[in-house]
């Protein structure tokens, strides 16, 4: 039997046509979300590949000012956005030449806030892919059920008997299930792909942010940090334990 989709569309009842339109909308919606996310992640990774080595080099050279400028210059890199947003908050605290434990705690909290906001952006659209992947087969199955019902009703109305009388109608009805699977499979694939990708991007953001925090910690335990804390600690200890 040759399937004539124009004829099938004409013979499909209004509710079946509605389900086909819904599936078409779900397909276009999920694919547009997937393509947009893939393109944005691709640009973000390309910038991150350039940004991360330069940022690490500036930290190794103790050139925090240039590191901050570098992070502010890369607008599409997920790592640069996290570090740039965090450094923008703590820049007034750490650009005066001294870093305290309080400054480090502030920097860590700023990094965590920026990472949370970035993860929200990265995960945006995943719910659409998950919903389409989970519901499209059921929408197609619903169309098939109604198609089979119509096939049996048609057989009863025409007085036909046997499987041959309804085989064409059932075959046409099953197209809805196939359409639902065609819509769902790419959505599920892209959902799993982006979930894994976001995990990798999260690891990149975490690693680079820890590298920055390690740099600040080394500054505290270095020559411009230790003497300040040592004085504060000794003063506090002397006040708590006066000589009698």
C-alpha positions as CSV (number, residue, x, y, z in Angstrom):
1,X,0.0,0.0,0.0
2,X,1.4,3.4,-1.0
3,X,0.8,6.1,1.6
4,X,-0.6,9.3,0.2
5,X,0.0,11.8,2.9
6,X,-2.2,14.4,1.2
7,X,-5.1,11.8,1.1
8,X,-4.4,10.8,4.7
9,X,-4.6,14.4,5.8
10,X,-7.9,14.9,4.1
11,X,-9.3,11.7,5.7
12,X,-8.0,12.5,9.2
13,X,-10.7,13.9,11.5
14,X,-10.3,17.3,13.0
15,X,-9.0,16.0,16.4
16,X,-6.3,14.0,14.6
17,X,-5.3,17.0,12.5
18,X,-5.0,18.9,15.8
19,X,-2.7,16.3,17.3
20,X,-0.5,16.4,14.1
21,X,-0.2,20.1,14.4
22,X,0.7,19.8,18.1
23,X,3.4,17.3,17.2
24,X,4.7,19.6,14.5
25,X,4.9,22.5,16.9
26,X,6.7,20.4,19.5
27,X,9.2,19.3,16.9
28,X,10.0,22.8,15.7
29,X,10.1,24.1,19.3
30,X,12.5,21.4,20.6
31,X,14.8,21.6,17.5
32,X,15.0,25.4,17.7
33,X,15.9,25.2,21.4
34,X,18.5,22.5,20.7
35,X,20.1,24.3,17.8
36,X,20.2,27.6,19.8
37,X,21.8,25.9,22.8
38,X,24.3,24.1,20.7
39,X,25.3,27.3,18.9
40,X,25.7,29.2,22.2
41,X,27.7,26.5,23.9
42,X,29.9,26.2,20.9
43,X,30.8,29.9,21.0
44,X,31.2,29.8,24.8
45,X,33.7,26.9,24.5
46,X,35.7,28.6,21.8
47,X,36.1,31.7,23.9
48,X,36.9,29.6,27.0
49,X,39.7,27.8,25.2
50,X,41.3,31.2,24.6
51,X,40.4,32.7,27.9
52,X,41.5,30.0,30.4
53,X,45.2,29.8,29.5
54,X,45.6,33.6,29.4
55,X,43.8,34.0,32.8
56,X,46.0,31.3,34.4
57,X,49.1,33.0,33.0
58,X,48.1,36.3,34.5
59,X,47.5,34.7,37.9
60,X,50.9,33.0,37.7
61,X,52.5,36.4,37.0
62,X,50.6,37.9,40.0
63,X,48.9,40.3,37.6
64,X,45.4,40.4,39.0
65,X,44.5,43.6,37.3
66,X,45.1,42.2,33.8
67,X,43.3,39.0,34.8
68,X,40.2,41.1,35.7
69,X,40.3,43.0,32.5
70,X,40.6,39.7,30.5
71,X,37.6,38.3,32.3
72,X,35.6,41.4,31.6
73,X,36.5,41.2,27.9
74,X,35.1,37.7,27.2
75,X,31.4,38.1,27.3
76,X,30.3,34.7,25.8
77,X,32.6,32.4,27.8
78,X,30.8,30.8,30.7
79,X,34.0,30.6,32.7
80,X,34.8,34.3,32.0
81,X,31.3,35.4,33.0
82,X,31.6,33.6,36.3
83,X,35.0,34.9,37.2
84,X,34.3,38.3,35.7
85,X,31.1,38.7,37.8
86,X,32.8,37.5,40.9
87,X,35.9,39.6,40.5
88,X,33.8,42.7,39.8
89,X,32.3,42.3,43.2
90,X,35.5,41.8,45.1
91,X,37.7,44.0,42.9
92,X,37.6,47.1,45.2
93,X,38.6,44.8,48.1
94,X,41.6,43.1,46.5
95,X,43.0,45.8,44.3
96,X,44.4,47.8,47.2
97,X,47.4,45.4,47.5
98,X,46.2,43.3,50.4
99,X,44.0,40.3,50.6
100,X,42.3,39.2,53.8
101,X,40.5,36.0,54.8
102,X,37.3,38.1,54.6
103,X,38.1,39.0,51.0
104,X,38.6,35.4,50.1
105,X,35.3,34.4,51.7
106,X,33.6,37.2,49.8
107,X,35.2,36.0,46.6
108,X,34.1,32.4,47.2
109,X,30.5,33.5,47.8
110,X,30.6,35.7,44.7
111,X,31.8,32.8,42.6
112,X,29.1,30.6,44.0
113,X,26.4,33.2,43.1
114,X,27.7,33.7,39.6
115,X,28.0,29.9,39.0
116,X,24.4,29.5,40.1
117,X,23.2,32.2,37.8
118,X,25.3,30.7,34.9
119,X,23.9,27.2,35.5
120,X,20.4,28.6,35.4
121,X,21.2,30.1,32.0
122,X,22.9,26.9,30.8
123,X,19.9,24.7,31.8
124,X,17.4,27.0,30.3
125,X,15.5,25.0,27.6
126,X,16.3,21.6,29.0
127,X,12.8,21.3,30.5
128,X,11.4,21.9,27.0
129,X,13.5,19.0,25.6
130,X,12.6,16.7,28.4
131,X,8.9,17.5,28.1
132,X,8.8,17.0,24.4
133,X,10.8,13.7,24.7
134,X,8.5,12.4,27.3
135,X,5.1,13.5,25.9
136,X,5.5,13.3,22.1
137,X,5.1,9.5,21.9
138,X,1.9,9.7,24.0
139,X,0.5,12.4,21.8
140,X,1.2,10.3,18.8
141,X,-0.3,7.2,20.5
142,X,-3.4,9.3,21.3
143,X,-3.7,10.0,17.6
144,X,-3.3,6.4,16.8
145,X,-6.0,5.3,19.3
146,X,-8.5,7.8,17.8
147,X,-7.5,6.7,14.3
148,X,-8.1,3.0,15.1
149,X,-11.5,4.0,16.7
150,X,-12.4,5.8,13.5
151,X,-11.4,2.8,11.4
152,X,-13.6,0.5,13.4
153,X,-16.5,3.0,13.3
154,X,-16.1,3.3,9.5
155,X,-16.1,-0.5,9.2
156,X,-19.3,-0.8,11.2
157,X,-20.9,2.0,9.2
158,X,-20.0,0.5,5.8
159,X,-20.9,-3.0,6.9
160,X,-17.5,-4.3,6.0
161,X,-16.1,-7.4,7.7
162,X,-12.6,-8.8,8.3
163,X,-9.2,-7.3,8.8
164,X,-8.9,-6.2,5.3
165,X,-11.7,-3.7,5.8
166,X,-9.8,-1.8,8.5
167,X,-6.2,-2.5,7.7
168,X,-5.8,0.6,5.7
169,X,-7.3,2.7,8.4
170,X,-5.1,1.2,11.1
171,X,-2.0,1.6,9.0
172,X,-2.8,5.3,8.6
173,X,-3.6,5.7,12.3
174,X,-0.2,4.2,13.2
175,X,1.5,7.1,11.3
176,X,0.7,9.3,14.3
177,X,2.7,7.0,16.6
178,X,5.6,7.0,14.2
179,X,5.4,10.8,14.0
180,X,5.5,11.1,17.8
181,X,8.6,8.9,18.0
182,X,10.3,11.0,15.3
183,X,9.7,14.1,17.4
184,X,10.6,12.5,20.7
185,X,13.9,10.7,19.8
186,X,15.9,13.8,18.9
187,X,14.6,15.7,21.9
188,X,15.7,12.9,24.3
189,X,19.1,12.7,22.5
190,X,19.7,16.4,22.8
191,X,18.5,16.5,26.4
192,X,21.1,13.8,27.4
193,X,23.8,15.5,25.3
194,X,23.2,18.9,26.9
195,X,23.0,17.4,30.3
196,X,26.4,15.8,29.9
197,X,27.8,19.0,28.3
198,X,26.6,21.2,31.2
199,X,28.3,18.8,33.7
200,X,31.5,19.3,31.8
201,X,31.1,23.1,31.7
202,X,30.3,23.1,35.4
203,X,33.6,21.2,36.0
204,X,35.4,23.9,33.9
205,X,33.9,26.7,35.9
206,X,34.6,25.0,39.2
207,X,38.2,24.3,38.3
208,X,39.0,27.8,37.1
209,X,37.3,29.5,40.0
210,X,39.2,27.2,42.5
211,X,42.4,28.3,40.7
212,X,41.5,31.9,41.3
213,X,40.6,31.3,45.0
214,X,43.9,29.4,45.4
215,X,45.7,32.4,44.0
216,X,44.0,34.7,46.6
217,X,44.8,32.2,49.4
218,X,48.5,32.2,48.4
219,X,48.3,36.0,48.6
220,X,47.1,35.8,52.2
221,X,49.9,33.4,53.2
222,X,52.4,35.5,51.2
223,X,54.4,38.6,52.2
224,X,51.5,41.1,51.8
225,X,49.0,39.0,53.7
226,X,50.7,37.1,56.5
227,X,52.2,40.0,58.4
228,X,48.8,41.7,58.6
229,X,47.1,38.6,59.9
230,X,49.9,37.8,62.2
231,X,49.7,41.3,63.8
232,X,45.9,41.0,64.1
233,X,46.2,37.5,65.7
234,X,49.0,38.5,68.1
235,X,47.1,41.6,69.2
236,X,43.9,39.6,69.8
237,X,45.9,37.0,71.7
238,X,47.5,39.6,73.8
239,X,44.2,41.1,74.7
240,X,42.7,37.8,75.6
241,X,45.7,36.7,77.7
242,X,47.0,39.8,79.5
243,X,50.3,39.3,81.4
244,X,49.7,39.2,85.2
